[in-house]
């Protein structure tokens, strides 16, 4: 169990859904939160509802200057949690170039910009905690979700590489891969979503993982076995089953 009281964490993607639910968990544990997203109004409402100390720092992770300015405003922190993301459900047969680029630029490149603002500082002082958010969909390519799954796969391999580089230092890297979480993003789906979770339940799993020394958690556990197991299937069988 980690000691959270008085720690300073930058939560990026905090305005609603899983991010807002996680903010409540962390704030109740005594963390001083720096809440970031694009919507300042939603962040202010969230800050007013939290039991602990928080500061609102709006940021657009698709804008390098915005990330740099937010990082300067946040200052020295003990950890960063990356949750910011966007989603539209489509695949190759109904490709939307603008939405595809937005998913790549916010979900993956946004995470890369954020890491650029915090990783060098953590490495320099040999202390810090990095938590990145992947997805069960990122383990292997899926039909009807090319842009989203590839953006999340990028975040997952980013986390894996950071962990490989930093695992013998005092900079802790963790990866969380949720399944379906009921938010305005998953409300766009018109298909069945097995094991869909409420944001509060997903946030509990997320924060429980942050209290461990383990690198990765994928949940719901039973559902995650399908995606993790698919990595071991030969191509001919995988695509017959999933495509």
DAJO-V47128 format. One record per pair of residues at least 12 apart in sequence whose C-alpha atoms are under 10 Angstrom apart, sorted by the first residue. I is the first residue (numbers start at 1). J is the second residue. D is the distance in Angstrom with one decimal. If there is no record, write none. Layout:
# DAJO-V47128
i,j,d
I,J,D
I,J,D
This chain:
# DAJO-V47128
i,j,d
1,208,8.8
1,209,9.8
1,210,8.8
1,211,5.0
1,212,6.5
1,213,9.0
2,29,9.9
2,208,9.9
2,210,8.0
2,211,5.3
2,212,7.6
2,213,9.3
3,29,8.6
3,30,9.0
3,31,9.3
3,211,8.7
4,26,7.9
4,27,9.1
4,28,9.5
4,29,6.0
4,30,5.8
4,31,5.6
4,32,8.9
4,78,9.9
4,211,9.3
5,26,9.4
5,27,9.0
5,28,9.2
5,29,6.3
5,30,4.1
5,31,5.4
5,32,7.9
5,52,9.8
6,27,9.9
6,29,9.2
6,30,6.0
6,31,5.5
6,32,6.0
6,33,9.5
6,52,9.8
6,53,9.1
6,78,9.7
7,26,9.8
7,29,9.7
7,30,7.5
7,31,5.1
7,32,5.9
7,33,8.3
7,77,7.7
7,78,6.1
7,79,8.1
8,30,9.5
8,31,6.1
8,32,4.8
8,33,5.9
8,34,7.5
8,53,9.7
8,54,9.3
8,74,9.2
8,75,9.6
8,76,7.9
8,77,5.0
8,78,5.2
8,79,6.7
8,80,8.7
9,23,9.9
9,26,8.9
9,27,9.9
9,31,6.9
9,32,6.4
9,33,5.1
9,34,6.1
9,35,8.7
9,54,9.5
9,74,9.1
9,76,9.3
9,77,5.8
9,78,5.8
9,79,4.7
9,80,5.4
9,81,7.4
9,128,9.8
9,129,8.8
9,130,9.7
10,31,10.0
10,32,8.7
10,33,6.0
10,34,4.6
10,35,6.3
10,36,7.4
10,54,9.8
10,55,9.5
10,56,10.0
10,57,9.2
10,70,9.9
10,71,8.9
10,74,7.4
10,75,9.6
10,76,9.7
10,77,7.0
10,78,8.3
10,79,6.4
10,80,4.6
10,81,6.2
10,82,8.4
10,118,10.0
10,130,9.8
11,23,7.5
11,26,9.7
11,33,6.8
11,34,6.0
11,35,5.3
11,36,6.1
11,37,8.6
11,57,9.7
11,79,8.6
11,80,6.0
11,81,4.9
11,82,6.4
11,83,7.5
11,84,8.9
11,131,9.6
12,34,8.2
12,35,6.4
12,36,4.7
12,37,5.9
12,38,9.5
12,57,9.2
12,58,9.1
12,59,8.1
12,60,9.6
12,61,8.7
12,80,7.6
12,81,6.1
12,82,5.1
12,83,5.8
12,84,5.8
12,85,9.6
12,111,9.5
12,114,8.8
13,35,7.7
13,36,5.9
13,37,4.9
13,38,8.2
13,39,9.7
13,43,9.6
13,58,9.8
13,59,9.0
13,60,9.6
13,61,9.3
13,81,8.4
13,82,6.7
13,83,4.9
13,84,3.8
13,85,7.1
14,33,9.9
14,34,9.1
14,35,5.8
14,36,5.8
14,37,6.0
14,38,9.4
14,39,9.5
14,42,8.9
14,43,7.1
14,46,8.3
14,47,9.8
14,56,9.8
14,58,10.0
14,81,9.3
14,82,9.0
14,83,7.4
14,84,7.5
15,35,7.7
15,36,7.2
15,37,5.9
15,38,8.1
15,39,6.8
15,40,8.2
15,41,8.7
15,42,5.5
15,43,5.1
15,44,8.7
15,45,8.7
15,46,6.9
15,47,9.4
15,58,9.7
15,84,9.1
16,37,9.2
16,39,9.7
16,42,7.5
16,43,8.3
16,46,8.2
16,84,10.0
16,183,8.2
16,184,8.9
16,199,9.1
17,83,10.0
17,181,8.1
17,182,7.6
17,183,5.4
17,184,7.7
17,185,9.0
17,198,8.7
17,199,5.7
17,200,8.5
17,202,9.7
17,203,9.3
18,83,7.9
18,84,9.8
18,178,9.9
18,181,7.5
18,182,8.7
18,183,7.8
18,198,8.5
18,199,4.8
18,200,7.1
18,201,9.0
18,202,6.8
18,203,6.0
18,204,9.7
18,206,9.1
19,35,9.3
19,36,9.7
19,37,9.6
19,81,9.1
19,82,8.9
19,83,6.3
19,84,7.9
19,199,8.3
19,200,9.7
19,202,9.9
19,203,7.8
20,35,9.1
20,42,9.6
20,43,8.7
20,46,7.0
20,47,9.5
20,50,9.6
20,199,8.4
20,200,8.9
20,203,8.8
21,46,9.6
21,198,9.5
21,199,6.0
21,200,5.4
21,201,8.7
21,202,8.3
21,203,5.8
21,204,8.5
22,81,9.8
22,83,9.9
22,199,8.3
22,200,7.5
22,201,9.6
22,202,8.4
22,203,4.8
22,204,7.4
22,205,9.6
22,206,7.5
22,207,7.0
23,35,8.1
23,46,8.4
23,47,8.9
23,50,7.7
23,51,10.0
23,52,9.8
23,54,9.5
23,203,8.6
23,207,9.7
24,46,8.7
24,47,9.4
24,49,8.3
24,50,6.0
24,51,7.6
24,52,8.7
24,200,9.0
24,203,8.9
25,50,9.2
25,51,9.7
25,200,8.7
25,203,7.3
25,204,7.3
25,206,9.5
25,207,7.1
25,208,9.8
26,50,9.4
26,51,9.7
26,52,8.8
26,203,9.5
26,204,9.9
26,207,7.5
26,210,10.0
27,47,9.7
27,50,6.4
27,51,6.2
27,52,5.0
27,53,7.2
27,54,8.0
28,50,7.7
28,51,6.0
28,52,6.4
28,53,9.7
29,51,9.3
29,52,8.4
30,51,8.5
30,52,6.2
30,53,8.0
31,51,10.0
31,52,7.1
31,53,7.3
31,54,8.4
31,78,9.9
32,52,6.8
32,53,5.0
32,54,5.5
32,55,8.0
32,77,9.5
32,78,9.9
33,47,8.9
33,50,9.6
33,52,8.2
33,53,6.5
33,54,4.6
33,55,6.3
33,56,8.5
33,74,9.6
33,77,9.5
33,79,9.9
33,80,9.7
34,47,9.3
34,53,8.9
34,54,5.7
34,55,4.8
34,56,5.9
34,57,6.4
34,58,9.5
34,70,9.7
34,73,9.5
34,74,6.7
34,75,9.9
34,77,9.1
34,80,9.3
35,47,7.7
35,54,7.0
35,55,6.1
35,56,4.9
35,57,5.8
35,58,7.5
35,59,9.3
35,74,9.4
36,55,8.8
36,56,6.3
36,57,5.1
36,58,4.9
36,59,5.7
36,60,8.6
36,61,9.5
36,67,9.9
36,70,8.3
36,74,9.8
36,82,9.8
36,83,10.0
36,84,8.8
37,56,8.9
37,57,7.6
37,58,5.3
37,59,5.2
37,60,6.6
37,61,8.1
37,83,9.5
37,84,7.2
37,85,9.8
38,57,9.1
38,58,5.5
38,59,5.3
38,60,5.4
38,61,8.3
38,84,9.4
39,57,9.9
39,58,6.8
39,59,8.4
39,60,9.2
40,56,7.4
40,57,7.8
40,58,5.7
40,59,8.8
41,56,9.6
41,58,9.5
42,56,9.8
43,55,9.0
43,56,6.2
43,57,8.3
43,58,7.9
44,56,6.6
44,57,9.6
44,58,9.9
55,73,10.0
55,74,8.6
56,70,9.9
56,73,9.9
56,74,9.3
57,69,9.4
57,70,6.2
57,71,8.9
57,73,7.3
57,74,7.4
58,70,7.1
58,73,9.9
59,71,9.2
60,84,9.4
60,106,8.5
60,110,8.4
61,84,7.9
61,85,9.2
61,105,8.2
61,106,6.1
61,107,8.7
61,108,9.7
61,109,8.1
61,110,4.6
61,111,7.4
61,112,9.1
61,113,6.9
61,114,7.1
62,102,8.3
62,103,9.9
62,104,9.5
62,105,5.8
62,106,5.3
62,107,8.8
62,108,9.5
62,109,7.2
62,110,5.4
62,111,9.1
62,112,9.9
62,113,8.0
62,114,9.7
63,105,9.2
63,106,9.1
63,109,9.8
63,110,8.0
63,113,8.4
64,109,9.8
64,110,8.4
64,112,10.0
64,113,6.5
64,114,8.7
64,116,9.6
64,117,9.5
65,113,9.6
66,113,9.9
67,110,8.7
67,113,7.0
67,114,6.6
67,115,9.9
67,116,9.2
67,117,7.3
68,113,8.5
68,114,8.4
68,116,8.9
68,117,6.4
68,118,9.8
69,117,9.6
70,114,9.8
70,117,9.2
71,114,8.4
71,116,10.0
71,117,6.3
71,118,7.6
72,117,8.8
75,118,9.8
76,118,9.2
76,121,8.6
76,122,9.4
76,128,10.0
77,118,8.8
77,121,9.5
77,122,9.0
77,127,9.8
77,128,7.7
77,129,9.1
78,122,8.6
78,127,7.5
78,128,5.2
78,129,6.3
78,130,9.0
78,171,9.8
79,118,8.7
79,122,8.8
79,127,8.9
79,128,5.3
79,129,4.3
79,130,5.8
79,131,7.9
79,171,9.3
79,172,9.0
79,173,9.7
80,114,8.9
80,115,9.0
80,118,7.9
80,119,9.7
80,128,8.2
80,129,6.3
80,130,5.2
80,131,6.3
80,132,8.4
80,173,9.9
81,111,10.0
81,114,9.7
81,129,8.3
81,130,6.2
81,131,4.7
81,132,6.1
81,133,8.0
81,174,9.4
81,175,9.8
81,210,9.9
82,107,9.5
82,110,9.2
82,111,6.8
82,114,8.0
82,115,9.1
82,130,8.1
82,131,6.2
82,132,5.0
82,133,6.1
82,134,9.5
82,155,9.8
82,175,9.8
82,176,10.0
83,107,8.5
83,111,8.6
83,131,8.7
83,132,6.9
83,133,5.6
83,134,8.6
83,176,9.7
84,106,7.3
84,107,6.7
84,108,9.6
84,110,8.0
84,111,8.1
84,132,9.7
84,133,8.5
85,102,9.4
85,103,7.2
85,104,9.4
85,105,9.3
85,106,5.9
85,107,4.7
85,108,8.4
85,110,8.4
85,111,9.1
85,133,9.2
85,134,10.0
85,148,9.6
85,151,9.5
85,152,9.3
85,185,9.4
86,99,8.9
86,100,9.9
86,102,7.5
86,103,5.8
86,104,9.1
86,105,9.5
86,106,6.8
86,107,6.6
86,148,8.5
86,185,7.3
87,99,8.1
87,100,8.9
87,102,8.7
87,103,6.4
87,104,9.9
87,106,9.7
87,107,8.7
87,145,9.5
87,147,8.9
87,148,6.5
87,149,9.8
87,151,10.0
87,184,9.6
87,185,6.0
87,186,8.1
87,188,8.6
87,189,10.0
88,100,8.2
88,102,9.6
88,103,8.1
88,145,8.4
88,147,8.8
88,148,7.6
88,185,7.5
88,186,8.8
88,188,7.2
88,189,8.4
89,144,6.9
89,145,6.1
89,146,9.1
89,147,8.8
89,148,7.9
89,185,9.2
89,186,8.9
89,188,7.1
89,189,6.6
89,190,9.0
90,143,8.8
90,144,5.1
90,145,5.4
90,146,7.5
90,147,7.9
90,148,8.6
90,189,9.7
91,142,9.0
91,143,6.6
91,144,3.8
91,145,4.9
91,146,5.4
91,147,7.3
91,148,9.1
92,143,8.5
92,144,6.9
92,145,8.1
92,146,7.0
92,147,8.9
93,144,8.1
94,144,8.7
95,144,9.4
95,145,9.8
95,146,9.1
95,147,9.0
96,147,9.4
97,147,9.4
99,147,8.4
99,148,9.6
100,145,9.8
100,146,8.5
100,147,5.3
100,148,7.5
100,150,10.0
100,151,9.2
101,147,7.9
101,148,9.8
101,151,9.6
102,147,9.2
102,148,9.7
102,151,9.9
103,147,6.7
103,148,6.2
103,149,9.5
103,150,9.2
103,151,6.5
103,152,9.1
104,147,7.0
104,148,7.5
104,149,9.7
104,150,7.9
104,151,5.2
104,152,8.6
104,154,9.0
105,151,8.4
106,151,8.7
107,133,9.3
107,134,9.2
107,148,8.2
107,150,9.6
107,151,5.9
107,152,6.8
107,153,9.9
107,154,8.7
107,155,7.6
108,134,9.6
108,148,9.6
108,150,8.7
108,151,5.2
108,152,6.7
108,153,8.5
108,154,6.0
108,155,5.6
108,156,9.3
108,158,8.9
109,151,8.4
109,154,8.8
109,155,8.6
110,155,9.6
111,132,7.9
111,133,9.2
111,154,9.4
111,155,7.0
111,158,8.8
111,159,9.9
112,154,9.5
112,155,8.2
112,158,8.1
115,130,8.6
115,132,9.6
115,158,9.5
115,162,9.7
118,130,8.7
119,162,9.1
119,171,8.8
122,170,8.8
122,171,6.5
122,172,9.5
123,166,8.3
123,169,8.4
123,170,8.4
123,171,6.8
124,171,9.9
125,170,9.0
125,171,9.0
126,166,9.4
126,169,6.6
126,170,5.3
126,171,5.9
126,172,9.7
127,169,7.9
127,170,5.0
127,171,4.8
127,172,7.7
128,169,9.8
128,170,6.9
128,171,4.7
128,172,6.2
128,173,8.5
129,170,8.6
129,171,5.8
129,172,4.7
129,173,6.0
129,174,7.9
129,210,9.2
130,159,8.7
130,162,9.2
130,163,9.4
130,171,7.6
130,172,6.1
130,173,4.8
130,174,6.2
130,175,8.5
130,210,9.7
131,159,8.2
131,172,8.4
131,173,6.0
131,174,4.8
131,175,5.7
131,176,7.4
131,206,9.7
131,209,9.8
131,210,7.9
131,215,9.3
131,216,9.7
132,155,7.1
132,156,7.7
132,158,8.7
132,159,6.5
132,160,9.9
132,173,8.0
132,174,6.4
132,175,5.0
132,176,6.4
132,177,8.7
132,216,9.7
133,152,8.0
133,155,7.1
133,156,7.5
133,159,8.7
133,174,8.7
133,175,5.9
133,176,5.0
133,177,6.0
133,178,7.8
133,206,9.4
134,149,9.3
134,151,8.8
134,152,5.2
134,153,6.9
134,154,8.4
134,155,5.8
134,156,5.3
134,157,9.1
134,158,9.7
134,159,8.7
134,175,6.8
134,176,5.9
134,177,4.6
134,178,7.0
134,179,9.4
134,216,9.9
134,217,9.9
134,218,8.9
135,148,9.6
135,149,7.9
135,151,9.7
135,152,6.1
135,153,7.7
135,155,8.9
135,156,8.0
135,175,9.5
135,176,7.4
135,177,4.1
135,178,5.1
135,179,6.2
135,180,8.7
135,218,7.8
135,219,9.0
135,224,9.7
135,227,10.0
136,149,8.8
136,152,8.7
136,153,9.2
136,156,9.9
136,176,9.2
136,177,5.4
136,178,5.9
136,179,5.3
136,180,8.4
136,218,6.8
136,219,7.7
136,220,9.2
136,223,8.6
136,224,6.4
136,225,9.5
136,226,9.1
136,227,6.3
136,228,8.0
137,149,5.5
137,150,8.7
137,151,9.9
137,152,7.4
137,153,7.9
137,177,8.5
137,178,8.8
137,179,7.5
137,180,9.4
137,224,9.4
137,227,7.3
137,228,9.7
138,150,6.6
138,151,7.8
138,152,5.2
138,153,4.3
138,154,8.0
138,155,8.6
138,156,7.3
138,157,9.5
138,177,8.3
138,227,8.5
138,228,9.7
139,152,8.7
139,153,6.5
139,156,8.4
139,157,9.8
139,177,9.3
139,224,9.6
139,226,10.0
139,227,6.2
139,228,6.5
139,229,9.3
139,230,8.0
139,231,7.0
140,153,7.8
140,227,7.4
140,228,8.5
140,230,7.3
140,231,6.6
140,238,9.6
141,153,8.8
141,230,10.0
141,231,9.9
141,238,9.9
141,239,9.4
141,242,9.2
141,243,9.4
142,238,10.0
142,239,8.9
142,242,7.0
142,243,7.0
143,239,9.2
143,242,7.3
143,243,5.6
144,243,9.0
152,177,9.2
155,175,8.9
156,174,10.0
156,175,7.1
156,176,8.7
156,177,8.2
156,216,9.7
157,175,9.7
158,175,9.5
159,173,7.0
159,174,7.0
159,175,6.2
159,176,9.5
159,215,9.1
159,216,9.3
160,173,8.5
160,174,8.5
160,175,7.9
160,215,8.6
160,216,9.0
161,173,9.7
162,174,9.2
163,175,9.1
163,215,7.7
167,215,9.2
172,213,8.3
172,214,9.6
172,215,8.5
173,210,9.8
173,213,9.3
173,214,9.1
173,215,6.6
173,216,9.0
174,209,8.3
174,210,7.5
174,212,9.4
174,213,8.5
174,214,7.3
174,215,4.6
174,216,5.8
174,217,8.4
175,206,9.5
175,209,8.9
175,210,9.2
175,214,9.0
175,215,6.1
175,216,4.7
175,217,6.6
175,218,8.5
176,205,9.1
176,206,6.7
176,207,9.7
176,209,7.8
176,210,9.0
176,215,8.5
176,216,5.8
176,217,5.1
176,218,6.0
176,219,8.2
177,206,8.9
177,216,7.7
177,217,6.2
177,218,4.5
177,219,6.5
177,220,9.2
177,224,8.7
178,196,9.8
178,197,9.2
178,202,7.3
178,203,9.7
178,205,8.9
178,206,8.4
178,217,8.2
178,218,5.8
178,219,5.2
178,220,7.0
178,221,9.5
178,223,9.9
178,224,8.5
179,193,9.0
179,194,8.7
179,195,7.7
179,196,7.1
179,197,7.9
179,202,8.8
179,218,7.7
179,219,6.0
179,220,6.4
179,221,9.3
179,223,7.6
179,224,7.4
179,227,9.9
180,193,6.5
180,194,7.5
180,195,7.0
180,196,4.7
180,197,6.2
180,198,8.9
180,199,9.6
180,202,9.2
180,219,9.2
180,220,8.7
180,223,9.8
181,193,9.2
181,195,8.8
181,196,5.5
181,197,4.7
181,198,5.8
181,199,6.0
181,200,9.4
181,201,8.9
181,202,6.9
181,203,9.7
182,196,6.4
182,197,5.9
182,198,5.3
182,199,6.3
182,200,9.7
182,202,9.4
183,197,9.4
183,198,8.1
183,199,7.3
194,220,9.8
194,223,7.7
195,219,9.5
195,220,7.0
195,221,9.8
195,222,8.9
195,223,7.0
196,220,8.5
196,223,9.8
197,219,9.7
197,220,8.3
202,219,8.3
202,220,8.5
205,217,8.6
205,218,9.3
205,219,7.7
205,220,8.7
206,218,9.4
206,219,9.0
230,242,9.1
